[in-house]
């Protein structure tokens, strides 16, 4: 039996003894200024599996850019959407953007 889990993002990325683990999360807006984050699943994979996953997701992202669904920019959007992982990276003084400094701007439907 295969289970499908909807996730808004990932959180708590760790690596121990060659296994990368991360949580799948859902983010719920509770009011104008407050959100809740709930873990809905976890993933554990080897480093080679992580690299294959990265390659596949990069391909999908590149197709979305080509189709105009998302826009690749070289600067931060004026109001970035921050996932918990991005916020944690900023708190540590690191970046959640790619190694080339590019940021993927979220699709705005308004």
Backbone as a chain_set.jsonl record, in Angstrom:
{"seq": "XXXXXXXXXXXXXXXXXXXXXXXXXXXXXXXXXXXXXXXXXXXXXXXXXXXXXXXXXXXXXXXXXXXXXXXXXXXXXXXXXXXXXXXXXXXXXXXXXXXXXXXXXXXXXX", "coords": {"N": [[0.839, -1.184, 0.0], [0.547, 2.189, -0.859], [1.127, 5.424, 0.415], [0.058, 8.751, 0.162], [1.305, 11.849, 1.073], [0.596, 15.135, 1.817], [2.647, 17.967, 1.867], [3.765, 21.128, 3.049], [6.343, 21.844, 3.222], [9.731, 21.224, 4.375], [11.528, 20.337, 7.397], [13.817, 20.353, 10.196], [16.308, 19.119, 9.275], [18.689, 16.623, 9.292], [21.81, 14.804, 9.51], [23.15, 11.692, 10.034], [25.491, 9.239, 10.466], [25.696, 8.796, 7.668], [23.086, 8.866, 6.778], [20.485, 10.877, 5.72], [17.998, 12.759, 7.236], [14.739, 14.145, 7.381], [11.88, 16.12, 8.315], [8.533, 16.165, 7.087], [6.342, 18.831, 6.707], [3.285, 20.575, 7.538], [1.925, 23.777, 7.194], [-0.137, 25.957, 8.892], [-2.199, 28.75, 8.788], [-3.087, 30.462, 11.546], [-4.051, 32.897, 12.47], [-3.906, 36.363, 11.489], [-1.189, 37.06, 12.057], [0.011, 34.725, 12.897], [1.209, 31.386, 12.697], [0.951, 27.826, 12.572], [3.004, 24.96, 12.773], [3.052, 21.672, 11.741], [4.283, 18.426, 12.01], [3.993, 15.987, 9.55], [5.046, 13.72, 8.585], [8.053, 11.773, 8.028], [11.249, 11.539, 6.411], [13.878, 9.402, 5.502], [16.986, 8.967, 4.031], [19.735, 7.75, 2.036], [22.892, 9.379, 1.281], [23.556, 9.174, -1.542], [20.925, 8.744, -2.494], [19.739, 11.149, -1.739], [21.137, 12.905, -3.409], [20.246, 12.018, -5.934], [17.545, 12.658, -5.662], [17.725, 15.432, -5.403], [18.677, 16.062, -7.978], [16.479, 15.27, -9.552], [14.43, 16.976, -8.52], [15.551, 19.459, -9.145], [15.421, 19.368, -11.908], [12.627, 19.419, -12.291], [12.07, 21.942, -11.186], [13.503, 23.586, -12.966], [11.984, 23.164, -15.295], [9.569, 24.305, -14.478], [10.397, 26.959, -14.281], [11.049, 27.47, -16.978], [8.479, 27.258, -18.059], [7.302, 29.458, -16.985], [5.947, 29.343, -14.592], [7.148, 29.681, -12.107], [9.486, 32.207, -11.124], [12.856, 32.888, -11.616], [15.011, 34.826, -9.768], [17.637, 37.202, -9.15], [17.83, 38.602, -6.864], [16.567, 39.055, -3.507], [13.071, 38.581, -3.044], [10.686, 41.217, -2.368], [8.918, 40.653, -0.277], [9.561, 37.942, 1.076], [8.446, 34.526, 1.229], [8.727, 32.684, 4.029], [9.774, 29.577, 4.896], [9.967, 27.313, 7.687], [12.541, 26.137, 7.591], [14.031, 27.973, 6.076], [13.876, 30.202, 7.764], [15.236, 29.223, 9.992], [17.758, 28.846, 8.872], [18.453, 31.497, 8.332], [18.562, 32.476, 10.924], [20.802, 31.136, 11.821], [22.666, 32.456, 10.385], [23.203, 31.607, 7.841], [22.364, 30.837, 4.39], [19.355, 30.094, 2.62], [19.131, 30.015, -0.032], [20.217, 29.112, -3.386], [23.574, 27.984, -4.377], [24.483, 29.799, -6.216], [23.414, 32.147, -5.45], [20.945, 32.766, -6.397], [17.434, 33.214, -6.11], [14.317, 31.653, -5.856], [11.369, 33.025, -6.798], [8.222, 33.08, -5.223], [5.147, 31.911, -6.667], [2.625, 34.144, -7.31], [-0.769, 34.478, -6.953], [-2.527, 36.547, -7.039]], "CA": [[0.0, 0.0, 0.0], [1.3, 3.427, -0.971], [0.448, 6.536, 1.058], [0.428, 10.075, -0.307], [1.301, 12.839, 2.151], [0.773, 16.511, 1.368], [3.538, 18.733, 2.735], [4.074, 22.499, 2.659], [7.794, 22.023, 3.242], [10.506, 20.31, 5.21], [12.098, 20.951, 8.595], [14.655, 19.466, 11.007], [17.187, 18.317, 8.426], [19.86, 16.133, 10.015], [22.535, 13.701, 8.89], [23.835, 10.886, 11.032], [26.014, 7.976, 9.937], [25.443, 8.673, 6.243], [21.652, 8.899, 6.481], [19.881, 12.204, 5.831], [16.624, 12.671, 7.713], [14.021, 15.413, 7.515], [10.443, 16.024, 8.564], [7.588, 16.811, 6.19], [5.507, 19.674, 7.565], [2.168, 21.389, 7.067], [1.871, 25.088, 7.842], [-1.506, 26.446, 8.945], [-2.338, 30.135, 9.233], [-4.095, 30.471, 12.607], [-4.627, 34.236, 12.384], [-3.131, 37.231, 10.593], [0.244, 37.084, 12.353], [0.435, 33.501, 13.56], [1.134, 30.135, 11.946], [1.358, 26.62, 13.282], [3.726, 23.99, 11.959], [2.774, 20.321, 12.21], [4.993, 17.366, 11.306], [3.043, 15.022, 9.006], [5.79, 12.538, 8.16], [9.507, 11.893, 8.042], [11.95, 10.857, 5.327], [15.273, 9.056, 5.763], [17.581, 8.47, 2.79], [21.187, 7.78, 1.938], [23.407, 10.542, 0.553], [23.317, 9.008, -2.981], [19.503, 8.939, -2.756], [19.512, 12.585, -1.631], [21.668, 13.518, -4.628], [19.314, 11.688, -7.024], [16.343, 13.444, -5.411], [18.084, 16.811, -5.741], [18.741, 16.145, -9.435], [15.108, 15.202, -10.058], [13.712, 18.192, -8.152], [16.139, 20.554, -9.917], [14.849, 19.263, -13.246], [11.248, 19.895, -12.219], [12.12, 23.378, -10.967], [13.92, 24.211, -14.223], [10.832, 23.131, -16.202], [8.621, 25.315, -13.998], [10.959, 28.257, -14.666], [10.872, 27.576, -18.433], [7.048, 27.435, -18.336], [6.856, 30.714, -16.401], [5.161, 29.112, -13.381], [7.932, 30.385, -11.086], [10.459, 33.119, -11.718], [14.166, 32.901, -10.976], [15.517, 36.19, -9.634], [18.975, 37.279, -8.569], [17.728, 39.326, -5.6], [15.492, 38.599, -2.635], [11.775, 39.238, -3.246], [10.429, 42.229, -1.34], [8.262, 39.995, 0.848], [9.762, 36.508, 0.87], [7.691, 33.548, 2.006], [9.744, 31.949, 4.769], [9.479, 28.284, 5.507], [10.753, 27.176, 8.914], [13.946, 25.846, 7.278], [14.661, 29.222, 5.683], [13.998, 31.033, 8.955], [16.311, 28.654, 10.805], [19.026, 29.128, 8.19], [18.758, 32.899, 8.545], [18.928, 32.638, 12.331], [22.177, 30.639, 11.959], [23.558, 33.286, 9.584], [23.454, 30.975, 6.555], [21.344, 31.17, 3.407], [18.555, 28.985, 2.107], [19.105, 30.091, -1.488], [21.198, 28.267, -4.062], [24.977, 28.373, -4.274], [24.735, 30.921, -7.104], [22.774, 33.319, -4.883], [19.631, 32.966, -7.0], [16.283, 32.917, -5.259], [13.117, 31.376, -6.634], [10.283, 33.849, -6.316], [6.988, 32.296, -5.163], [4.078, 32.249, -7.578], [1.59, 34.948, -6.661], [-1.989, 34.283, -7.715], [-3.429, 37.71, -6.937]], "C": [[0.884, 1.247, 0.0], [0.479, 4.556, -0.366], [0.963, 7.848, 0.479], [0.28, 11.046, 0.848], [1.495, 14.207, 1.52], [1.657, 17.231, 2.37], [3.736, 20.129, 2.161], [5.578, 22.735, 2.601], [8.463, 20.966, 4.086], [11.137, 21.082, 6.361], [12.991, 19.917, 9.276], [15.526, 18.541, 10.159], [18.426, 17.928, 9.231], [20.545, 15.046, 9.187], [23.313, 12.997, 9.982], [24.219, 9.564, 10.394], [25.62, 7.735, 8.484], [23.992, 8.663, 5.837], [21.13, 10.314, 6.734], [18.425, 12.009, 6.224], [16.024, 14.074, 7.735], [12.539, 15.144, 7.696], [9.684, 16.718, 7.451], [6.615, 17.581, 7.065], [4.342, 20.292, 6.802], [2.172, 22.673, 7.875], [0.44, 25.585, 7.748], [-1.508, 27.864, 9.483], [-3.436, 30.169, 10.282], [-4.768, 31.834, 12.738], [-3.668, 35.08, 11.553], [-1.625, 37.131, 10.812], [0.78, 35.789, 12.937], [0.224, 32.279, 12.676], [1.507, 28.983, 12.867], [2.012, 25.674, 12.286], [3.503, 22.618, 12.567], [3.559, 19.336, 11.361], [3.975, 16.322, 10.856], [3.727, 13.748, 8.512], [7.268, 12.805, 8.246], [10.082, 11.1, 6.885], [13.373, 10.598, 5.787], [15.826, 8.469, 4.47], [19.095, 8.57, 2.842], [21.615, 9.046, 1.19], [23.24, 10.355, -0.961], [21.836, 9.204, -3.35], [19.141, 10.419, -2.691], [19.989, 13.285, -2.893], [20.772, 13.223, -5.834], [18.034, 12.514, -6.89], [16.573, 14.904, -5.786], [18.098, 17.007, -7.264], [17.339, 16.154, -10.04], [14.335, 16.487, -9.756], [14.245, 19.409, -8.9], [15.583, 20.558, -11.333], [13.426, 19.775, -13.291], [11.225, 21.412, -12.063], [12.524, 24.112, -12.24], [12.777, 24.226, -15.236], [9.79, 24.163, -15.788], [9.093, 26.725, -14.349], [10.752, 28.479, -16.158], [9.415, 27.853, -18.796], [6.492, 28.735, -17.754], [6.003, 30.556, -15.155], [5.829, 29.766, -12.18], [8.988, 31.213, -11.805], [11.752, 33.084, -10.924], [14.659, 34.34, -10.967], [16.887, 36.151, -8.987], [18.978, 38.04, -7.25], [16.572, 38.764, -4.798], [14.203, 39.306, -3.022], [11.515, 40.215, -2.105], [9.766, 41.638, -0.108], [8.416, 38.488, 0.689], [8.854, 35.668, 1.752], [8.72, 32.687, 2.703], [9.188, 30.661, 5.332], [10.318, 28.188, 6.773], [12.231, 26.899, 8.645], [14.672, 27.111, 6.887], [14.875, 30.125, 6.896], [15.127, 30.526, 9.848], [17.668, 28.937, 10.19], [19.421, 30.58, 8.405], [19.184, 33.152, 9.985], [20.36, 32.168, 12.577], [23.161, 31.487, 11.172], [23.936, 32.64, 8.264], [22.333, 31.333, 5.612], [20.603, 29.932, 2.954], [18.469, 29.03, 0.59], [20.199, 29.215, -2.069], [22.601, 28.804, -3.948], [25.301, 29.557, -5.17], [24.076, 32.207, -6.613], [21.389, 33.586, -5.451], [18.543, 32.534, -6.033], [15.101, 32.651, -6.176], [11.965, 32.15, -6.011], [8.993, 33.032, -6.31], [5.967, 32.815, -6.181], [3.006, 33.004, -6.81], [0.343, 34.902, -7.544], [-2.923, 35.486, -7.684], [-3.225, 38.651, -8.101]], "O": [[1.844, 1.343, 0.764], [-0.726, 4.644, -0.602], [2.17, 8.031, 0.324], [-0.749, 11.066, 1.524], [2.449, 14.419, 0.772], [1.449, 17.126, 3.579], [3.86, 20.302, 0.948], [6.036, 23.708, 2.002], [7.862, 19.96, 4.461], [11.266, 22.306, 6.315], [12.919, 18.73, 8.957], [15.48, 17.321, 10.315], [19.122, 18.784, 9.778], [19.946, 14.452, 8.291], [24.04, 13.623, 10.754], [23.373, 8.856, 9.847], [25.257, 6.621, 8.106], [23.686, 8.469, 4.661], [21.309, 10.873, 7.817], [17.709, 11.203, 5.629], [16.696, 15.052, 8.06], [12.015, 14.104, 7.297], [10.132, 17.739, 6.928], [6.116, 17.048, 8.057], [4.407, 20.5, 5.59], [2.392, 22.66, 9.086], [-0.136, 25.633, 6.661], [-0.892, 28.148, 10.51], [-4.6, 29.932, 9.96], [-5.947, 31.905, 13.086], [-2.717, 34.552, 10.977], [-0.863, 37.118, 9.845], [1.908, 35.763, 13.43], [-0.795, 32.151, 11.997], [2.276, 29.146, 13.814], [1.624, 25.601, 11.12], [3.733, 22.414, 13.759], [3.512, 19.397, 10.132], [3.188, 15.827, 11.663], [3.062, 12.809, 8.074], [7.693, 13.931, 8.507], [9.492, 10.12, 6.43], [14.005, 11.466, 6.39], [15.215, 7.58, 3.877], [19.66, 9.367, 3.591], [20.796, 9.701, 0.546], [22.815, 11.298, -1.628], [21.532, 9.768, -4.401], [18.334, 10.898, -3.488], [19.304, 14.176, -3.396], [20.564, 14.102, -6.671], [17.501, 13.009, -7.884], [15.72, 15.535, -6.41], [17.587, 18.006, -7.769], [17.047, 16.95, -10.932], [13.661, 17.026, -10.634], [13.473, 20.301, -9.254], [15.305, 21.617, -11.895], [13.051, 20.488, -14.221], [10.448, 22.093, -12.732], [11.949, 25.151, -12.562], [12.617, 25.206, -15.964], [9.194, 24.823, -16.639], [8.279, 27.589, -14.676], [10.325, 29.558, -16.567], [9.144, 28.599, -19.737], [5.336, 29.077, -18.002], [5.395, 31.524, -14.698], [5.151, 30.342, -11.329], [9.332, 30.941, -12.955], [11.744, 33.232, -9.702], [14.722, 34.995, -12.007], [17.248, 35.164, -8.345], [20.011, 38.12, -6.585], [15.701, 38.081, -5.338], [14.221, 40.505, -3.303], [12.056, 40.061, -1.01], [10.034, 42.089, 1.005], [7.496, 37.823, 0.215], [8.534, 36.05, 2.878], [9.513, 32.021, 2.039], [8.256, 30.66, 6.136], [11.295, 28.923, 6.914], [13.089, 27.372, 9.39], [15.809, 27.323, 7.309], [15.932, 30.74, 7.038], [15.888, 31.322, 10.398], [18.625, 29.235, 10.904], [20.594, 30.873, 8.636], [20.077, 33.962, 10.233], [21.058, 32.718, 13.428], [24.37, 31.273, 11.269], [24.893, 33.072, 7.622], [21.425, 32.07, 5.996], [21.172, 28.841, 2.913], [17.813, 28.184, -0.018], [21.008, 28.645, -1.337], [22.817, 29.925, -3.487], [26.284, 30.257, -4.928], [24.164, 33.241, -7.275], [20.723, 34.533, -5.031], [18.72, 31.606, -5.245], [14.91, 33.356, -7.168], [11.628, 31.954, -4.844], [8.695, 32.355, -7.294], [5.937, 34.003, -6.504], [2.536, 32.54, -5.771], [0.391, 35.242, -8.727], [-4.011, 35.433, -8.258], [-3.894, 39.682, -8.186]]}, "num_chains": 1, "name": "protein.A"}
